[in-house]
Amino acid sequence: MVSRIACMRFSIFMLHISIYTTTLITLSEAKSHAQMLKFHELVKKLKARSSLDVVPPLDSSDAELFGINSPFSIPPFETLAPAPLPEKTPPFCVNAPFTPKPPSPTAPSPIIYTPLPPPPPPSKPNFPVQSPSPSIPESISSPPAYSPVPNPPEYVPSPPSNNPGPPYYGPSPPKLVPSPPIYLPPLVFPPPTVPPPPPRKGSQLAQWCVAKPTVPDPIIQEAMDYACGSGADCKSIQSNGSCYQPDTLVAHASYAFNSYWQKSKIGGGTCDFGGTAILVTVDPSFDECQFIYN
């Protein structure tokens, strides 16, 4: 901002100097032109009075014009010897009255004035072309007052706020393990006091109670133990019995179920055993193993 103001002041100062110089040149040219006109008028006066003997005194202005310091100063006139006066010439006196001379028979040659060349145009001062000063931005972002230096973070290990307690091993909730279904033993009713009617003879009425092959083995084993403990003939399915072979749980249970049902069906026993037995109309006997039929 300060350099811009200084540049503007210098430009205004140089402009004033150029105007003042132009004015001085114009005034000097006008003055020289006026002095030139006075010189021509004086020449005219001198030529007009050259025919007179009396030389008028010069004006003060003419003296200044042709002074030593004037640019139009001329050398002094050389004094001539007095010419012989003719006989009819009147006596010379200082303050004699002016008598015009008769015009000379020869006309004076006209004075030829050569026109002065026009004054040269005022030369303008050549100032060095100043390159425009670079504009200074009005607002300059000032540097920050302080530059924060990132300090390394200090990590102070603090004691843990929560002290871990001892692990708690509480009794976990019992898992529900599906237990095998409990089959109620078959109801054994006492034999009726009235003798039952004789059974019909025929193949359509012959039935045997055997184990279901689709029931899981643990359930069949439990039902077979119940039948053997309730009066069924289980000696034949022992290792030395006639129905031991085939040695399968379904074959042994079928023999025990049939033995128990054949003895208890007169008293109302059923071939159920908790859903593990079924009635069949085909005799399951084979070889030496004969299933009881009553």
C-alpha positions in Angstrom: 0.0 0.0 0.0 2.9 2.4 0.8 4.7 1.7 -2.5 1.4 2.4 -4.4 1.0 5.8 -2.7 4.6 6.7 -3.4 4.2 5.7 -7.1 1.1 7.9 -7.4 2.9 10.9 -5.9 5.8 10.4 -8.2 3.5 10.3 -11.3 1.7 13.5 -10.2 5.1 15.2 -9.7 6.3 14.2 -13.1 3.0 15.4 -14.7 3.5 18.8 -13.1 7.0 19.0 -14.4 5.9 18.2 -17.9 3.1 20.8 -17.8 5.5 23.4 -16.5 8.1 22.6 -19.1 5.6 22.8 -21.9 4.4 26.2 -20.6 7.9 27.5 -20.5 8.7 26.4 -24.0 5.5 28.0 -25.3 6.2 31.3 -23.5 9.8 31.4 -24.8 8.6 30.7 -28.4 5.9 33.4 -28.1 8.5 35.9 -26.7 11.0 35.1 -29.5 8.2 35.6 -32.0 7.3 39.0 -30.5 11.0 40.0 -30.6 11.1 38.9 -34.3 8.1 41.1 -35.1 9.7 44.1 -33.3 12.9 43.4 -35.3 11.0 43.6 -38.6 9.2 46.8 -37.6 12.6 48.3 -36.6 14.0 47.3 -40.0 11.1 49.0 -41.7 11.6 52.2 -39.7 15.3 52.2 -40.5 14.7 51.7 -44.2 12.0 54.4 -44.1 14.4 56.9 -42.4 17.5 55.9 -44.3 16.7 58.8 -46.7 16.8 61.3 -43.8 20.0 62.8 -42.4 18.6 63.0 -38.9 18.8 59.8 -37.2 16.2 59.6 -34.5 17.2 58.2 -31.2 16.4 54.6 -30.5 13.6 53.8 -28.2 14.4 52.1 -25.0 12.6 49.0 -26.3 14.7 49.0 -29.4 17.8 49.3 -27.3 16.8 46.4 -25.3 16.0 44.4 -28.5 19.5 45.1 -29.9 21.4 45.0 -26.7 24.4 42.9 -26.1 22.5 40.1 -24.5 19.7 40.2 -27.2 19.7 37.4 -29.8 19.1 40.0 -32.5 22.0 42.3 -31.7 23.7 43.8 -34.8 27.1 45.3 -35.2 27.4 49.1 -34.9 27.0 51.1 -38.1 30.2 52.4 -39.6 30.4 56.2 -39.8 30.6 57.5 -43.3 32.3 60.7 -44.5 30.0 63.6 -45.0 28.9 63.9 -48.6 29.4 67.2 -50.4 26.3 69.3 -50.2 25.0 70.7 -53.5 24.7 74.4 -54.0 21.0 74.6 -53.6 20.8 72.6 -50.4 19.5 74.6 -47.5 21.7 75.1 -44.6 21.7 72.3 -42.0 20.1 73.0 -38.7 19.4 70.9 -35.8 15.7 71.7 -35.5 14.9 72.4 -39.1 11.4 71.8 -40.2 10.7 68.6 -41.9 10.4 69.1 -45.7 9.4 66.1 -47.7 11.7 65.3 -50.5 10.3 64.9 -53.9 9.8 61.3 -54.9 12.7 59.8 -56.7 12.1 58.9 -60.3 12.9 55.3 -59.6 10.4 53.4 -57.5 12.0 51.7 -54.5 12.1 48.0 -54.8 9.5 46.3 -52.5 10.8 44.7 -49.5 10.5 40.9 -49.7 9.8 39.3 -46.4 10.7 35.6 -46.2 8.2 33.8 -44.0 9.6 32.4 -40.9 9.5 28.7 -40.5 6.8 27.6 -38.2 8.1 27.0 -34.7 8.8 23.4 -33.9 6.2 21.7 -31.9 7.0 21.7 -28.2 8.9 18.6 -27.5 7.4 16.6 -24.7 9.8 15.4 -22.1 10.5 11.8 -22.6 9.9 10.1 -19.3 11.0 6.5 -18.9 8.1 4.2 -19.3 7.5 2.8 -15.9 6.2 -0.6 -15.7 3.1 -0.8 -13.6 3.9 -1.8 -10.1 2.5 -5.2 -9.2 -0.7 -4.8 -7.4 -0.3 -5.6 -3.7 -3.1 -7.8 -2.5 -5.3 -5.9 0.0 -5.6 -8.7 2.4 -2.6 -10.8 3.2 -3.2 -13.8 5.3 -1.0 -13.4 8.3 0.8 -16.4 9.6 -0.8 -18.1 12.6 0.3 -16.7 15.9 1.6 -20.0 17.0 2.1 -23.3 15.4 1.0 -26.1 17.7 3.7 -28.8 17.9 2.0 -32.2 18.3 3.3 -33.7 21.4 3.5 -37.4 21.5 0.5 -38.8 23.4 1.4 -39.9 26.9 -0.1 -43.2 27.8 0.0 -43.9 31.5 -1.3 -47.3 32.2 -4.0 -46.9 34.7 -5.1 -49.8 37.0 -8.1 -51.6 35.7 -11.3 -50.2 37.2 -13.1 -53.5 37.3 -11.3 -56.3 39.1 -12.3 -59.6 37.6 -14.0 -61.7 40.1 -13.5 -65.4 40.4 -15.3 -67.4 37.8 -18.7 -68.5 38.9 -19.5 -72.0 38.2 -23.1 -72.4 39.1 -25.2 -75.4 38.5 -26.2 -75.3 34.9 -29.9 -75.9 34.2 -30.6 -79.6 33.7 -30.7 -80.6 30.1 -33.9 -82.3 29.1 -32.9 -85.7 27.8 -35.9 -87.4 26.2 -36.5 -90.5 28.3 -37.9 -93.6 26.7 -41.7 -93.8 27.0 -42.9 -95.8 30.0 -45.3 -98.5 29.0 -47.8 -99.5 31.7 -48.0 -103.3 32.3 -51.0 -104.9 30.9 -53.9 -105.2 33.3 -54.5 -108.7 34.5 -58.0 -109.4 35.5 -58.9 -112.4 37.7 -60.4 -115.3 35.9 -64.1 -115.1 35.7 -66.2 -117.4 37.8 -68.3 -118.4 34.9 -66.5 -120.6 32.5 -66.0 -119.1 29.1 -67.7 -120.5 26.1 -65.7 -123.0 24.2 -63.6 -121.3 21.4 -64.5 -121.8 17.9 -62.5 -124.1 15.9 -61.3 -122.6 12.7 -58.3 -121.0 11.1 -60.1 -117.6 11.0 -60.1 -117.4 14.8 -56.5 -118.5 15.4 -54.3 -115.6 16.6 -50.9 -115.1 18.0 -49.3 -112.2 19.9 -45.9 -111.2 18.5 -43.6 -108.2 19.0 -43.6 -105.3 16.5 -40.3 -105.2 14.6 -40.5 -101.3 14.3 -40.3 -100.7 18.1 -36.9 -99.7 19.5 -35.0 -102.5 21.2 -34.9 -100.9 24.7 -38.7 -100.7 24.8 -39.1 -104.3 23.6 -36.6 -105.5 26.2 -38.5 -103.7 29.0 -41.8 -105.2 27.8 -40.3 -108.7 27.5 -39.0 -108.5 31.1 -42.4 -107.6 32.3 -44.0 -110.5 30.4 -41.4 -113.0 31.8 -41.9 -111.8 35.3 -45.7 -112.0 35.0 -46.1 -115.7 34.2 -44.9 -116.1 30.7 -42.9 -119.3 29.8 -39.4 -117.9 29.1 -37.4 -121.1 29.6 -37.7 -122.0 26.0 -35.8 -118.8 25.0 -32.9 -119.5 27.3 -29.6 -120.5 25.8 -30.4 -124.2 26.1 -34.1 -123.8 25.2 -35.8 -125.0 22.0 -36.7 -121.4 20.9 -33.4 -119.8 21.5 -32.6 -119.7 17.8 -32.8 -117.3 16.1 -31.1 -115.4 18.8 -32.8 -112.0 18.2 -34.7 -109.7 20.6 -37.8 -109.6 18.4 -38.0 -113.5 18.2 -37.5 -113.9 22.0 -40.0 -111.1 22.8 -42.6 -112.6 20.4 -42.4 -115.9 22.2 -42.7 -114.4 25.6 -45.6 -112.0 24.6 -47.5 -114.9 23.0 -47.0 -117.2 26.0 -48.3 -114.5 28.4 -51.2 -113.5 26.2 -52.4 -117.1 25.6 -52.6 -117.6 29.4 -54.2 -114.3 30.2 -56.6 -113.8 27.3 -59.3 -115.9 29.0 -59.3 -113.5 31.9 -59.4 -110.4 29.6 -55.8 -109.9 28.9 -54.8 -107.9 25.8 -51.9 -108.2 23.4 -50.7 -104.6 23.8 -47.6 -104.4 26.1 -47.5 -100.6 25.8 -47.8 -100.7 22.0 -45.0 -103.1 21.4 -47.1 -106.2 20.4 -49.5 -107.0 17.7 -51.9 -109.9 16.9 -51.2 -112.0 13.8 -53.2 -114.8 12.2 -50.2 -116.7 10.8 -48.6 -119.2 13.0 -45.0 -118.0 13.9 -43.9 -121.5 14.9 -40.8 -123.0 13.2 -38.9 -126.2 13.5 -38.8 -127.3 17.1 -40.0 -124.0 18.5 -43.8 -124.2 18.8 -45.8 -121.1 19.8 -48.5 -121.8 22.3 -52.1 -121.6 21.1 -55.0 -122.0 23.4 
